[in-house]
Amino acid sequence: MSIRFYLGPSGSGKSTAIYDDILNVMKSEPGRYVYVITPDQFTLHTQKKLILRSENRGLMNIDILSFTRLAYKIFEEVGTKDRITLDDTGKNLILRKVAISNEDKLTLLKNNVRKNGYIHEIKSAISEFMQYDLAVEDVDKLVTYCKDKPLLSRKLSEINILYKAFLDFIQEKYLTTEEKMELLAREIVKSETANDALFVFDGFTGFTPVQEKVIASILGISDHVWMSFTVDEKSIVDKNYDETGLFGLTMKSIERITKMAKENDVRIEEAKTFFKGDYCRYKDSPVMAHLEKNIFRYPYKKYSVEEKCPIKIFSAISPREELTSVAITIKHLVAEQGYQYRDFAIVTGDLERYGTIAQGIFDTYSIPCFIDGDRHLGLNPFTEFIKSAMLILITDFSYDAVIHFIKSGFTDLTFEEIDAFDNYIRALGIRGKKKYSEDFTRYPQYMKSYKDGKLCINDEAAERLRKINDIRNKIVNMLSPILEYSGKKLYEAQDITKAYIELVTACHMYEKLEDKKEFFKENGDNIRAVEYGQVYDSIMKLFEQIYHLMAGEEVSIKQYFDIFEAGLSEIKIGILPPGVDVCPLGDIQRTRLNDVKCLFFIGVNDGVIPKGQGGGGIISDIDREFLTGSGYTLAPSPSQQMYIEKFYLYSLLTSPSEKLYISYSKTDQVGASIRPSYLISNIKNIFEGLKEEDIRKENPAEDLYGKKDAKDMLSILLNKYAATKMDAKEESTLSAIYKLLMEEDGDSCKVLSDAAFYIHSKDTISSSVVKALYGAVLSNSISRLENFASCAYKHFLAYGLRLSEKEEYTFENMDLGNLYHEILENFGQKLDAEGIAWCDIEGEKAESILDELIRLNTASYKESVIFDSNRNAYIVDELKRVLYRTVMSIKYQLSKSAFKPVAYEQTFSSPMELSGDSKMYIGGKIDRIDCAYSEDEVYVKVVDYKSSEKKLKLDELYKGYSLQLTVYLGQAAKKVRENQDAKDAIPAAMFYYHIDDPIIDDEKGLDSEAIEAEIKKKLMVSGLLRASEDDMKVVHLLDKDYIGKSDVINCSQNKDGSFAKGAQVISKEKLNLIMEYASYKIAELGRDILKGNIDPSPCNKDTCKYCSFKDICEFDTGISGYRYSDDKTVNSANALDLMALKLGEAKKKDRRID
């Protein structure tokens, strides 16, 4: 029995030599059995290399296996008693069971053992104990070692309680993957093929203690054992090697294997070393050979490089730009230098970030790319189907859960049925098992129609509701196997499992998944075909484990869901490359590279290289550092991991034989700046003259590969040309690309050219379409006309096409404003009915009335949506507080005024002649009309309640954005005039009242009286009142106590009698002017609607920002012809003059102005 080491640095030819020696043995001793043991990722490659190097392209009496596959083979040969192998899901389930049964023995872990995430951490710790060959007794010794660290000692002690309980539970029934190595070490000595066989270990950086046990057994039965290790000559020569050195991990493994060999009386042959001469891998690349000899060595030798250096360092703005550059470079090398896709590899330290965007980029460039990572099943539609079915029971048929279920793709509902059901339950807020168990009877707003002003349900609505109930029946019938397991009640886990298996079977999920697998296979999507081919068996296996391992245990459906989801998180599907000629993308730890000519090492940023420490799990990084002195081996501590990572980086950087590209991103996925890794400067220090390049090309045409690239570039260049922002070089590029594409795809060129030189002209619709949309006679509210003034296209979509956002069963700010209006209207009417004046209402009486009105109005509002959540229930208290402040504030303002309310929510509809036979009705609802009386005149004031602060701006009135208050005052005066025949109705004031209960900043230490004064100031009405220095009558009517200033109206005077700056006053003449202009502007807007104006012409950016239709609007200021319609030359200072000018011009044209 003997052992031979094959030693040499990366790329020195160790594996090649060991392959040739294997083939020589097979040739000279054809009866000898050979086992080649490699890491999982190397088995296929090793088979391929041996077959290609053999004379007959075939192998006999040889097995190329991983440790795990070796175990299966030996167990089968020697007839090892079959035990169920536990995967991580099974471990979690058993640990949960034993943790709960041992809860009384726990203190530190007790509060967390029912949490699946915490059980996962405990499982990881126990798996680590088993992997590193720590028995329960060994952990007890660790507990003793930690006696001076009571928290760590207690933690290890309680984990050990669960460790022992776990081992007792699985004894003789189950086998963990870690125990499999222990069992293999015992069973392999019984194997006839293993006895006297040649065992070869290649591709390992080191071994775990349980793997070393297997090796020890092999050393006792095998004639020859060969092992290759990556190490440099200095480490072999220096007997006292540094464990923290680059090859410390390798040297430690060699030392331990050597010790094992001596203990088993195994002869140690002279090692085959590969330290001298040319490197096998780098015989044609002295630069790469220099990198291998100097990276992570101190001191290092410098090397001067020329411009055509095989090592390149790039920076990019973002990960997407980084990957795009990689794709372009690969296309260049394939097209110009004859490389194949399998000659490349891409590796990153952050596969999660780069892997999510890589596939789309490489598909764009038609590069076959394989992302080398296990696929999780958490987002597979089949698992979503099952999880959403559980969530329906957990959330009692919540909207999200039901929609999640029917949109999983496995319910047999059509897209139309799904959309119809979605709209219905969203609009009415339907949830609850009880509601789903009987026919729906309610009609949402979008199903209702009005006839002769009355609500009616027509036959179409009834038919739509019948179809909705058909869909409801289908959903309930599908879910029937599981419906009894809802709520918080506890059920047998086995019964729940059987119910969900019945659901899966009844819905024919196996057949549906097979159909999808075939669909993906036929469409060349082999990766998803494999996923869909494995997902059914994986989920059924999970159900089977839950069924057996949770026998006799009772859980709620929520607990069952957590267990199922934790099990899902442990399931990974391994995907093999879809072909031979593909480019792999993997991470540093997992990916093993073979025969790579060009390596792209991307995402080389700080925090990724070196990798940030994650805390270490339930045994923290600090704990691990302390335990390194215990004499027991555990998973590497952070300091150990840092040196191991350097070895992985060394192996990675020295894997390509010809070219090495290293790149990093300057920003992360959210645009924040990130720094390059220390590795970048290390390599630049070794290679003098190696410059870092920016990925962006000076000549974009260099990046063109394929028609799609050319079209994308043509689009960019045409837009620059159209904007006259192009230099001569770009113009030459444009000409070349355009000429090339015109020959192949002239139609596409024309489309792109037309788009680049497109000039938008005003959009209109014909008069017949206008009539069809709006009717023969226009009927508009003031707010609708203001909407048109702010953007004609928005008005067209909302009022012409009647588009709106989906009806939703929620309580929004708009609903709150409506409630404020309704309750204030009812409050005023209640006072009138009881003969109580506003100024006489007492606080207690006001509260009583408000309580009644809030209860009545909220109970009927949107079918009680306001009570459907804690947030909405809070709104009731908010309503009462704000409305009480409002009525008491109005009481105060009216008590100082001669004006008294005469109407609440006063509606009006007024005809207006537009042009020719065209007519328009203007309608609206005035919140409150107040009047003050003299012998011959009635002074009229209007108040408009606002739930947010609003100011009357004359420039906005001029532009048509703010017409409401002015029109309301005119209409109110008209109404009063009609009712007061003997008196003239004089427009006196128009105000906004902000419904609020303001909070006063009390930094100045104000007393209660001063605070009340501040509140009154904040709740002062805002708008305009008729007044001039020689006409103060309206001011005194509004505030009977007025002497130069007021706390109810915004009007104050200087000592000389002039109005102070900011006083909201307007003269009689100017008030008449703006009222006349408002009528003119309304008519102008009406005529514009009739002309068919639907042009996207928002008044400003805010109009688009808050627009519901922004996603379907083509407005773009980057395209000629599109512009914001707001006239910045108009302001409050010149608005009145411009109004007068407009009216003068209109009168000259003899237009009718009412």
Rosetta blueprint (number, residue, H / E / L):
1 M L
2 S E
3 I E
4 R E
5 F E
6 Y E
7 L E
8 G E
9 P L
10 S L
11 G L
12 S L
13 G L
14 K H
15 S H
16 T H
17 A H
18 I H
19 Y H
20 D H
21 D H
22 I H
23 L H
24 N H
25 V H
26 M H
27 K H
28 S H
29 E L
30 P L
31 G L
32 R L
33 Y L
34 V E
35 Y E
36 V E
37 I E
38 T L
39 P L
40 D H
41 Q H
42 F H
43 T H
44 L H
45 H H
46 T H
47 Q H
48 K H
49 K H
50 L H
51 I H
52 L H
53 R H
54 S L
55 E L
56 N L
57 R L
58 G L
59 L L
60 M L
61 N L
62 I E
63 D E
64 I E
65 L E
66 S L
67 F H
68 T H
69 R H
70 L H
71 A H
72 Y H
73 K H
74 I H
75 F H
76 E H
77 E H
78 V H
79 G L
80 T L
81 K L
82 D L
83 R L
84 I E
85 T E
86 L E
87 D L
88 D H
89 T H
90 G H
91 K H
92 N H
93 L H
94 I H
95 L H
96 R H
97 K H
98 V H
99 A H
100 I H
101 S H
102 N L
103 E H
104 D H
105 K H
106 L L
107 T L
108 L L
109 L L
110 K H
111 N H
112 N H
113 V L
114 R L
115 K L
116 N H
117 G H
118 Y H
119 I H
120 H H
121 E H
122 I H
123 K H
124 S H
125 A H
126 I H
127 S H
128 E H
129 F H
130 M H
131 Q H
132 Y L
133 D L
134 L L
135 A L
136 V H
137 E H
138 D H
139 V H
140 D H
141 K H
142 L H
143 V H
144 T H
145 Y H
146 C L
147 K L
148 D L
149 K L
150 P H
151 L H
152 L H
153 S H
154 R H
155 K H
156 L H
157 S H
158 E H
159 I H
160 N H
161 I H
162 L H
163 Y H
164 K H
165 A H
166 F H
167 L H
168 D H
169 F H
170 I H
171 Q L
172 E L
173 K L
174 Y E
175 L E
176 T E
177 T H
178 E H
179 E H
180 K H
181 M H
182 E H
183 L H
184 L H
185 A H
186 R H
187 E H
188 I H
189 V H
190 K H
191 S L
192 E L
193 T L
194 A L
195 N L
196 D L
197 A L
198 L E
199 F E
200 V E
201 F E
202 D L
203 G L
204 F L
205 T L
206 G L
207 F L
208 T L
209 P H
210 V H
211 Q H
212 E H
213 K H
214 V H
215 I H
216 A H
217 S H
218 I H
219 L H
220 G H
221 I H
222 S L
223 D L
224 H E
225 V E
226 W E
227 M E
228 S E
229 F E
230 T E
231 V L
232 D L
233 E H
234 K H
235 S H
236 I H
237 V H
238 D L
239 K L
240 N L
241 Y L
242 D L
243 E L
244 T L
245 G L
246 L L
247 F L
248 G H
249 L H
250 T H
251 M H
252 K H
253 S H
254 I H
255 E H
256 R H
257 I H
258 T H
259 K H
260 M H
261 A H
262 K H
263 E H
264 N L
265 D L
266 V L
267 R E
268 I E
269 E L
270 E L
271 A L
272 K E
273 T E
274 F L
275 F L
276 K L
277 G L
278 D L
279 Y L
280 C L
281 R L
282 Y L
283 K L
284 D L
285 S L
286 P H
287 V H
288 M H
289 A H
290 H H
291 L H
292 E H
293 K H
294 N H
295 I L
296 F L
297 R L
298 Y L
299 P L
300 Y L
301 K L
302 K L
303 Y E
304 S E
305 V L
306 E L
307 E L
308 K L
309 C L
310 P L
311 I E
312 K E
313 I E
314 F E
315 S E
316 A E
317 I L
318 S L
319 P H
320 R H
321 E H
322 E H
323 L H
324 T H
325 S H
326 V H
327 A H
328 I H
329 T H
330 I H
331 K H
332 H H
333 L H
334 V H
335 A H
336 E H
337 Q H
338 G L
339 Y L
340 Q L
341 Y H
342 R H
343 D H
344 F E
345 A E
346 I E
347 V E
348 T E
349 G L
350 D L
351 L H
352 E H
353 R H
354 Y H
355 G H
356 T H
357 I H
358 A H
359 Q H
360 G H
361 I H
362 F H
363 D H
364 T H
365 Y L
366 S L
367 I L
368 P L
369 C E
370 F E
371 I E
372 D L
373 G L
374 D L
375 R E
376 H E
377 L L
378 G L
379 L L
380 N L
381 P H
382 F H
383 T H
384 E H
385 F H
386 I H
387 K H
388 S H
389 A H
390 M H
391 L H
392 I H
393 L H
394 I H
395 T L
396 D L
397 F L
398 S L
399 Y H
400 D H
401 A H
402 V H
403 I H
404 H H
405 F H
406 I H
407 K L
408 S L
409 G L
410 F L
411 T L
412 D L
413 L L
414 T L
415 F H
416 E H
417 E H
418 I H
419 D H
420 A H
421 F H
422 D H
423 N H
424 Y H
425 I H
426 R H
427 A H
428 L H
429 G L
430 I L
431 R L
432 G L
433 K H
434 K H
435 K H
436 Y H
437 S L
438 E L
439 D L
440 F L
441 T L
442 R L
443 Y L
444 P L
445 Q H
446 Y H
447 M H
448 K L
449 S E
450 Y E
451 K E
452 D L
453 G L
454 K E
455 L E
456 C E
457 I L
458 N L
459 D H
460 E H
461 A H
462 A H
463 E H
464 R H
465 L H
466 R H
467 K H
468 I H
469 N H
470 D H
471 I H
472 R H
473 N H
474 K H
475 I H
476 V H
477 N H
478 M H
479 L H
480 S L
481 P L
482 I L
483 L H
484 E H
485 Y H
486 S L
487 G L
488 K L
489 K L
490 L L
491 Y E
492 E E
493 A H
494 Q H
495 D H
496 I H
497 T H
498 K H
499 A H
500 Y H
501 I H
502 E H
503 L H
504 V H
505 T H
506 A H
507 C L
508 H L
509 M H
510 Y H
511 E H
512 K H
513 L H
514 E H
515 D H
516 K H
517 K H
518 E H
519 F H
520 F H
521 K H
522 E H
523 N L
524 G L
525 D L
526 N H
527 I H
528 R H
529 A H
530 V H
531 E H
532 Y H
533 G H
534 Q H
535 V H
536 Y H
537 D H
538 S H
539 I H
540 M H
541 K H
542 L H
543 F H
544 E H
545 Q H
546 I H
547 Y H
548 H H
549 L H
550 M L
551 A L
552 G L
553 E L
554 E E
555 V E
556 S L
557 I H
558 K H
559 Q H
560 Y H
561 F H
562 D H
563 I H
564 F H
565 E H
566 A H
567 G H
568 L H
569 S H
570 E H
571 I L
572 K E
573 I E
574 G L
575 I L
576 L L
577 P L
578 P L
579 G L
580 V L
581 D L
582 V L
583 C E
584 P E
585 L E
586 G E
587 D E
588 I L
589 Q L
590 R L
591 T L
592 R L
593 L L
594 N L
595 D L
596 V L
597 K L
598 C E
599 L E
600 F E
601 F E
602 I E
603 G L
604 V L
605 N E
606 D L
607 G E
608 V L
609 I L
610 P L
611 K E
612 G L
613 Q L
614 G L
615 G L
616 G L
617 G L
618 I L
619 I L
620 S L
621 D H
622 I H
623 D H
624 R H
625 E H
626 F H
627 L H
628 T H
629 G H
630 S H
631 G L
632 Y L
633 T L
634 L L
635 A L
636 P L
637 S L
638 P H
639 S H
640 Q H
641 Q H
642 M H
643 Y H
644 I H
645 E H
646 K H
647 F H
648 Y H
649 L H
650 Y H
651 S H
652 L H
653 L H
654 T L
655 S L
656 P L
657 S L
658 E L
659 K E
660 L E
661 Y E
662 I E
663 S E
664 Y E
665 S E
666 K L
667 T E
668 D L
669 Q L
670 V L
671 G L
672 A L
673 S E
674 I L
675 R L
676 P E
677 S L
678 Y H
679 L H
680 I H
681 S H
682 N H
683 I H
684 K H
685 N H
686 I H
687 F E
688 E E
689 G L
690 L L
691 K L
692 E E
693 E E
694 D E
695 I L
696 R L
697 K L
698 E L
699 N L
700 P H
701 A H
702 E H
703 D H
704 L L
705 Y L
706 G L
707 K H
708 K H
709 D H
710 A H
711 K H
712 D H
713 M H
714 L H
715 S H
716 I H
717 L H
718 L H
719 N H
720 K H
721 Y H
722 A H
723 A L
724 T L
725 K L
726 M L
727 D L
728 A H
729 K H
730 E H
731 E H
732 S H
733 T H
734 L H
735 S H
736 A H
737 I H
738 Y H
739 K H
740 L H
741 L H
742 M H
743 E H
744 E H
745 D L
746 G H
747 D H
748 S H
749 C H
750 K H
751 V H
752 L H
753 S H
754 D H
755 A H
756 A H
757 F L
758 Y L
759 I L
760 H L
761 S L
762 K L
763 D L
764 T E
765 I L
766 S L
767 S H
768 S H
769 V H
770 V H
771 K H
772 A H
773 L H
774 Y H
775 G L
776 A L
777 V L
778 L E
779 S E
780 N E
781 S E
782 I H
783 S H
784 R H
785 L H
786 E H
787 N H
788 F H
789 A H
790 S H
791 C L
792 A H
793 Y H
794 K H
795 H H
796 F H
797 L H
798 A H
799 Y H
800 G H
801 L L
802 R L
803 L L
804 S L
805 E L
806 K L
807 E L
808 E L
809 Y L
810 T L
811 F L
812 E L
813 N H
814 M H
815 D H
816 L H
817 G H
818 N H
819 L H
820 Y H
821 H H
822 E H
823 I H
824 L H
825 E H
826 N H
827 F H
828 G H
829 Q H
830 K H
831 L H
832 D H
833 A H
834 E H
835 G L
836 I L
837 A L
838 W H
839 C H
840 D H
841 I L
842 E L
843 G H
844 E H
845 K H
846 A H
847 E H
848 S H
849 I H
850 L H
851 D H
852 E H
853 L H
854 I H
855 R H
856 L H
857 N H
858 T H
859 A H
860 S H
861 Y H
862 K H
863 E H
864 S H
865 V H
866 I H
867 F H
868 D L
869 S L
870 N H
871 R H
872 N H
873 A H
874 Y H
875 I H
876 V H
877 D H
878 E H
879 L H
880 K H
881 R H
882 V H
883 L H
884 Y H
885 R H
886 T H
887 V H
888 M H
889 S H
890 I H
891 K H
892 Y H
893 Q H
894 L H
895 S H
896 K L
897 S L
898 A L
899 F L
900 K E
901 P E
902 V E
903 A E
904 Y E
905 E E
906 Q E
907 T E
908 F E
909 S E
910 S E
911 P E
912 M E
913 E E
914 L L
915 S L
916 G L
917 D L
918 S L
919 K E
920 M E
921 Y E
922 I E
923 G E
924 G E
925 K E
926 I E
927 D E
928 R E
929 I E
930 D E
931 C E
932 A E
933 Y E
934 S L
935 E L
936 D L
937 E E
938 V E
939 Y E
940 V E
941 K E
942 V E
943 V E
944 D E
945 Y E
946 K E
947 S L
948 S L
949 E L
950 K L
951 K L
952 L L
953 K L
954 L H
955 D H
956 E H
957 L H
958 Y H
959 K H
960 G L
961 Y L
962 S L
963 L L
964 Q H
965 L H
966 T H
967 V H
968 Y H
969 L H
970 G H
971 Q H
972 A H
973 A H
974 K H
975 K H
976 V H
977 R H
978 E H
979 N H
980 Q L
981 D L
982 A L
983 K L
984 D E
985 A E
986 I E
987 P E
988 A E
989 A E
990 M E
991 F E
992 Y E
993 Y E
994 H E
995 I L
996 D L
997 D L
998 P L
999 I L
1000 I L
1001 D L
1002 D L
1003 E L
1004 K L
1005 G L
1006 L L
1007 D L
1008 S H
1009 E H
1010 A H
1011 I H
1012 E H
1013 A H
1014 E H
1015 I H
1016 K H
1017 K H
1018 K H
1019 L L
1020 M L
1021 V L
1022 S E
1023 G E
1024 L E
1025 L E
1026 R E
1027 A L
1028 S E
1029 E L
1030 D L
1031 D E
1032 M L
1033 K H
1034 V H
1035 V H
1036 H H
1037 L H
1038 L H
1039 D L
1040 K L
1041 D L
1042 Y L
1043 I L
1044 G L
1045 K L
1046 S L
1047 D L
1048 V L
1049 I L
1050 N L
1051 C L
1052 S L
1053 Q E
1054 N L
1055 K L
1056 D L
1057 G L
1058 S L
1059 F E
1060 A L
1061 K L
1062 G L
1063 A L
1064 Q L
1065 V E
1066 I E
1067 S L
1068 K H
1069 E H
1070 K H
1071 L H
1072 N H
1073 L H
1074 I H
1075 M H
1076 E H
1077 Y H
1078 A H
1079 S H
1080 Y H
1081 K H
1082 I H
1083 A H
1084 E H
1085 L H
1086 G H
1087 R H
1088 D H
1089 I H
1090 L H
1091 K L
1092 G L
1093 N E
1094 I L
1095 D L
1096 P L
1097 S L
1098 P L
1099 C L
1100 N L
1101 K H
1102 D H
1103 T H
1104 C H
1105 K H
1106 Y L
1107 C L
1108 S L
1109 F L
1110 K L
1111 D L
1112 I L
1113 C L
1114 E L
1115 F L
1116 D L
1117 T L
1118 G L
1119 I L
1120 S L
1121 G L
1122 Y L
1123 R L
1124 Y L
1125 S L
1126 D L
1127 D L
1128 K L
1129 T L
1130 V L
1131 N L
1132 S L
1133 A L
1134 N L
1135 A H
1136 L H
1137 D H
1138 L H
1139 M H
1140 A H
1141 L H
1142 K H
1143 L H
1144 G H
1145 E H
1146 A H
1147 K H
1148 K H
1149 K L
1150 D L
1151 R L
1152 R L
1153 I L
1154 D L
